[in-house]
Each structure stands twice: as structure tokens, then as C-alpha cells.
Amino acid sequence: MNDSIRPTRHDSFPAAHRGVHLLGVSFILIIVALFAWASAQEGDGVDPDLERRVITIDSSGGTQSGNLRFGPIVYEHPDPFGITATVSTLTIFGPRAELSGPEDTLLSQAKGSRTAVFDGGVRVVRDQLEAEGPGLVYEETTGLGVLSGGSSVEIAPDDPDGDVTFIDALSVEFDVDTDRSINRGDVRLRTGSQRAESDALEYDESKDLAVLTCDGGSCIITREDDEGNTLVITAQEIRVLTQEERLWARGAVTVVDGDLVTTGDEAIYDDALQLAEITGSPAVSVNEADGVTLESDRILQDVEFDFVEAIDASQASDVDLDAFRFDEELASSDSSAP
């Protein structure tokens, strides 16, 4: 046969076969495309940025009841902390939980907008923090879990020889997007020799930083030494580095040490050195027992030896106030104001 008229590989297939072949390829491509679309639609239904807010509840050894498709699902366990729920770095334990989502939406497709309610006694654990209270409500939309009905919090120190921090409040709010918790209502803090009272207390677990605030009044922090002598500091806001036992008080500050009372705008106190540095315009220190008054823009108060002295206000302080600020405050353009 003449090579010039030899059929090509393409021409060697009958036309009908070629049509079937092309239809088969097209059909496969359509099926693959539909499968990919369905997978994308089915998925978890959660924005990757919000994935950390999705809660998982394990009731192994217990029971599940309710509408398993649309919710609510009720989880119950005979053990007091038999149910284990995890969301980001937060773990929640309790005997009963209820998971619900928006009406007429499958729970599997409602991830990111569901609510989990725990009651019957709840324990919350995150790293070195452990909290307990009667009940907790967690919202995936906000990433916030609120432990209410009276709460107690314990935060273990990094150093085995360090002091445990205890916080009691009416409620505590945990943020799963950060290492923060906010205690609200009749707040009491205890760590080492320090005791504090406030309306609200925001705690950054990564920094061991507690920020106490009071609405329309003064927050109070006290320190008692081994001899029973008490130092009392009041201010509108008090920031405490709990493990270092240093604090920064701001707004209508008063430092009371026995007969010595010093007032100013801000105060820094180092418990290890037993030194308070008070600034104002001016700061005023009064000892009524001795009839002595000292006024200065900057006063150093020695708690251990019971004396005060004026120091140069133009000289920069050795204290790094950035240690008392949250990360977003440091990142702001005006990092000098918390």
C-alpha cells in the first residue's frame, strides 16, 4: 500500500465509535465537576477562619437523644464530668449538654452558627487555667463561652514554686480566639500576698496579666506582709502581673501604708522591692501622725522602711509599662495609652 494514503490513527476509528468516545469523556468530566461542586457545598460549611470556633461533643458511655439531624441533640452522662467538649484550646466537662442550631437547618450544615448549653456543674480547662461553675453557654458565631451562676478560676504558675492565682466572680467569659477570659460581677482575686476587688477583671493567660476595672468607683488591691502590716492601693484601673507581683494603677490613685497616705494620678508598685512610685500634678504624701506633707510630681514610697522622697520627674522610670499592655495595645499607633 502507498504510505501517502495510509489511514491515520484517528481515521482508523469509525465515526460512530469516535462519537461515543467523546461523549464518554465529556460525561466523566461532568461527573467529576458535579462531585467537586457537591463536595464544596457539603464540606463542613465553615469558613476556614472560623473553624477553630466549631465545637465537638463526646458523650461516650452516655446517651444521646433528640433530633439527630436538625437538633437539638441532648447528651447525658452518668459521671459528673463524663461529657467532654472541645473547641480550639478550650475543653469543657459536664454531665449534660444540648446542641442546637438555626431552625430548619441540618446541624451538620449549621457548623459555625450553633449553640451548646452545658448544665449540672461544669469544669473548663485551658492550658494552666481551670474553672468551675453551674452552667455554660457557648456560641460558635462569637467564639465565646460564658460560665455563669458563680464561677471560680484557678491559674497554675509556670514556676512550680510560684503562686496560684485564684479568681472568683459571678460569671466568666472565655474567648476561644484568644487566651483571654473576662470575669464579671463582684470579682475577687488572690495571688501570693495580694488580694484585689473589682467589678470586672480581664485576664491574659499568655502574659499572666490581670486588668481590673470598676464602674463609677475604685478598684482595691491589698498586700499584707508577714508582720501583719497592710498596704492598700485604690484606683479606677489596676493592672497586675500576677506572677511577678507588680502592678500599675491609674486614675485617682491612693496608696495607704499605715499613717502614710499618698495620692496621685498613677502608681507603680513592685512587691519584691516593696517600692511604690506615684506620679501626679502634683502627687501628695501625708503622714498625719508626724504632721508631715510632701508634694512632688513624682514620689518614691518605701513600704519596707516607711518613708517617702521626691524624685526627679524628668528622669525616665526603670519600669517597662509595655509589660502591662495587651498585644493589640502595643500594636496600636498610640501605645502610650492602654
C-alpha positions in Angstrom: 0.0 0.0 0.0 1.1 3.5 -0.7 2.2 5.2 2.5 0.9 8.5 1.3 -2.7 7.3 1.6 -2.3 5.2 4.7 -5.1 6.0 7.2 -4.2 7.9 10.4 -4.8 6.5 13.9 -7.7 9.0 14.2 -9.2 7.9 10.8 -8.8 4.3 11.8 -11.8 4.6 14.3 -15.2 4.5 12.8 -17.1 7.8 13.2 -19.7 6.3 15.5 -17.0 5.0 17.8 -15.3 8.4 18.0 -18.6 10.0 19.0 -19.2 7.5 21.8 -15.6 8.0 23.0 -16.0 11.8 23.1 -19.4 11.5 24.9 -17.8 9.2 27.4 -15.0 11.6 28.2 -17.5 14.5 28.5 -19.7 12.5 30.8 -16.8 11.7 33.1 -15.7 15.3 33.2 -19.3 16.4 34.1 -19.5 13.8 36.9 -16.1 14.9 38.3 -17.2 18.6 38.2 -20.5 17.8 39.9 -18.7 15.8 42.6 -16.3 18.6 43.2 -19.2 21.1 43.4 -21.1 18.8 45.8 -18.1 18.3 48.0 -17.6 22.1 48.2 -21.3 22.6 49.1 -21.4 19.7 51.6 -18.0 20.3 53.3 -18.0 21.4 56.8 -19.9 24.6 55.8 -17.5 26.6 57.9 -15.2 29.5 56.9 -11.6 28.2 57.5 -11.0 31.3 59.6 -13.9 30.3 61.9 -13.1 26.6 62.0 -11.5 27.0 65.5 -14.9 28.0 66.8 -16.7 24.8 65.9 -17.4 22.7 69.0 -17.1 18.9 69.2 -19.1 17.0 71.9 -18.1 13.4 73.0 -20.6 11.6 75.3 -19.0 8.1 75.1 -20.5 5.9 77.8 -23.6 8.2 78.0 -26.7 8.7 75.9 -27.9 10.9 73.0 -31.5 11.9 72.4 -33.5 14.4 70.4 -33.5 15.2 66.7 -30.1 13.9 65.5 -30.4 15.7 62.1 -31.9 19.1 62.9 -31.3 19.3 66.7 -31.4 19.9 69.5 -29.4 16.9 70.5 -29.2 16.2 74.2 -26.1 14.5 75.6 -26.2 12.9 79.1 -23.7 11.0 81.1 -23.9 9.3 84.5 -20.5 10.7 85.5 -20.3 14.4 86.8 -17.8 15.3 84.1 -18.4 12.4 81.7 -19.2 14.6 78.7 -16.1 16.2 77.0 -16.5 19.0 74.6 -13.6 20.6 72.8 -13.3 23.9 70.9 -9.9 25.3 70.0 -7.8 25.1 73.1 -10.8 25.0 75.4 -12.1 21.8 76.9 -15.5 21.7 78.7 -16.6 18.8 81.0 -20.1 18.2 82.5 -22.9 15.7 82.9 -25.3 17.2 80.4 -25.1 19.2 77.1 -27.6 20.4 74.5 -26.5 21.3 70.9 -28.8 23.3 68.7 -28.7 25.3 65.5 -30.8 27.6 63.4 -34.4 26.4 62.8 -34.9 24.0 59.8 -31.1 23.7 59.2 -29.2 20.4 59.4 -26.8 20.5 62.3 -24.0 19.2 60.0 -24.6 22.3 57.8 -25.0 24.7 60.7 -21.4 24.5 61.9 -20.2 28.0 62.9 -23.7 29.1 64.0 -24.7 26.5 66.6 -25.2 26.9 70.4 -24.1 24.4 73.1 -25.6 24.6 76.6 -24.0 22.8 79.5 -25.6 22.4 82.9 -25.5 20.4 86.1 -22.0 21.5 87.0 -19.3 22.4 84.5 -15.5 22.4 84.5 -13.5 24.3 81.9 -9.8 23.7 81.2 -7.4 25.7 79.0 -3.6 25.2 79.5 -2.9 26.1 83.1 -6.4 27.6 83.8 -9.2 25.6 85.3 -12.6 27.0 86.1 -15.9 25.6 87.6 -19.5 26.8 87.7 -23.1 25.7 87.5 -23.5 26.1 83.7 -22.0 27.4 80.5 -23.4 28.6 77.2 -21.1 28.5 74.1 -21.9 30.3 70.8 -20.0 29.3 67.7 -20.9 32.6 66.0 -18.9 34.6 68.6 -16.4 32.0 69.9 -17.5 33.0 73.4 -18.3 30.6 76.2 -19.9 32.1 79.3 -19.7 30.3 82.7 -22.4 31.7 84.9 -24.2 31.3 88.2 -21.0 32.0 90.2 -17.6 30.9 89.0 -14.2 30.1 90.5 -11.0 30.1 88.5 -7.5 28.7 89.3 -4.4 29.5 87.2 -1.3 27.5 87.9 2.1 29.3 87.7 4.8 28.4 85.2 7.2 28.1 88.1 6.4 25.2 90.4 7.4 27.5 93.3 5.2 30.3 92.1 1.8 31.3 93.5 -1.5 30.0 92.2 -3.9 32.8 91.1 -7.5 32.4 92.3 -10.4 34.4 90.8 -14.0 34.4 92.0 -16.8 36.2 90.2 -20.5 35.9 89.2 -19.5 34.9 85.7 -16.5 34.4 83.4 -16.4 34.7 79.7 -13.9 32.6 77.7 -12.8 33.7 74.2 -11.6 30.8 72.0 -10.0 33.2 69.5 -7.5 34.4 72.2 -6.1 33.3 75.5 -8.4 35.8 77.3 -11.1 35.5 79.9 -13.3 38.2 81.4 -14.6 37.8 84.9 -17.6 40.0 85.8 -19.5 40.9 88.9 -18.2 41.0 92.5 -14.7 39.9 91.3 -12.2 38.7 93.9 -8.5 38.0 93.0 -6.0 36.3 95.2 -2.4 35.6 94.4 0.5 35.4 96.8 0.2 38.1 99.4 -2.1 40.2 97.2 -5.9 40.5 97.3 -8.0 42.5 94.9 -11.6 43.5 94.3 -13.2 44.9 91.2 -16.3 45.0 89.0 -14.6 43.3 86.1 -11.3 41.5 85.5 -9.8 40.7 82.1 -7.1 38.1 82.2 -4.5 37.3 79.5 -3.2 33.8 80.3 -0.2 34.1 77.9 1.1 37.1 79.9 -0.3 36.4 83.4 -1.8 39.9 83.1 -4.9 40.8 85.0 -6.7 44.2 84.3 -9.1 45.2 87.0 -11.7 47.9 86.2 -14.5 49.5 88.2 -17.6 51.3 87.1 -18.0 54.6 88.8 -15.9 53.6 91.8 -12.4 52.4 92.8 -10.8 49.0 92.5 -9.0 47.9 95.6 -5.8 45.8 96.0 -4.2 45.0 99.3 -1.0 43.4 100.4 -0.2 42.0 103.8 3.3 41.2 104.9 4.5 38.6 107.4 4.1 41.0 110.3 0.5 41.9 109.5 1.2 45.3 108.0 -1.2 46.1 105.2 -0.7 48.2 102.1 -3.9 49.3 100.3 -4.0 50.7 96.8 -7.2 52.1 95.2 -7.6 53.3 91.6 -10.1 53.4 88.7 -8.0 50.7 86.9 -5.3 48.4 88.2 -3.1 46.2 86.0 -1.4 43.3 87.8 1.4 41.0 86.5 0.3 38.2 88.8 3.4 36.0 88.7 5.8 38.9 89.1 3.5 40.6 91.7 4.0 44.0 90.1 1.1 46.4 89.4 0.3 49.6 87.6 -2.6 51.7 89.0 -4.2 54.5 87.0 -6.8 57.2 87.8 -7.5 58.7 91.2 -4.8 56.6 92.9 -4.4 56.3 96.7 -1.7 54.4 98.4 -2.2 53.8 102.1 0.5 52.4 104.3 -0.3 52.8 108.0 -0.3 56.5 108.8 1.2 57.4 105.4 -1.3 58.3 102.6 -0.1 59.2 99.1 -2.4 60.3 96.3 -1.7 60.9 92.6 -2.7 60.1 89.0 -0.7 56.8 88.6 1.3 54.4 90.7 3.6 51.5 90.1 4.3 49.0 92.8 6.8 46.2 93.0 6.1 43.7 95.7 9.5 42.2 95.7 11.2 45.5 96.2 8.3 46.9 98.3 8.6 50.2 96.5 5.8 52.4 95.1 6.3 55.2 92.6 3.5 57.6 92.5 3.1 60.4 89.9 0.7 63.3 89.8 0.3 67.0 89.2 1.3 67.0 91.9 1.4 63.8 93.9 0.8 64.4 97.6 2.0 62.3 100.5 0.6 63.0 104.0 1.6 61.5 107.4 -0.9 62.9 109.8 0.7 61.2 112.8 4.0 63.0 112.2 2.4 66.1 110.7 4.5 65.9 107.5 3.3 66.6 104.0 5.3 66.1 100.8 4.2 67.4 97.3 6.1 66.5 94.1 5.3 65.4 90.5 6.9 62.1 91.4 7.2 60.4 94.8 9.0 57.3 95.8 7.4 55.5 98.7 9.4 52.8 100.5 6.9 50.4 102.1 9.5 48.4 104.0 11.2 51.3 105.7 8.1 53.7 105.9 9.5 56.8 104.2 8.8 58.9 101.1 11.0 61.1 99.0 10.6 63.3 96.0 12.4 62.1 92.9 13.2 63.8 89.6 10.1 63.6 87.4 12.1 64.4 84.2 14.1 61.1 84.6 12.7 58.1 82.8 11.3 55.4 85.0 13.1 52.0 85.1 9.7 50.3 84.9 8.7 49.0 81.4 5.0 49.8 81.2 4.6 47.8 78.0 4.7 44.6 80.1 1.3 45.8 81.5 -0.4 46.1 78.0 -2.2 43.7 75.8 -0.8 42.9 72.4 -3.3 44.9 70.5 -2.5 47.9 72.7 1.2 47.6 71.8 0.4 47.3 68.1 -1.8 50.5 68.1 -0.4 53.7 67.0 -0.8 55.3 70.4 0.9 52.6 72.5 1.3 55.0 75.4 -2.4 54.8 76.3 -3.9 51.5 77.1 
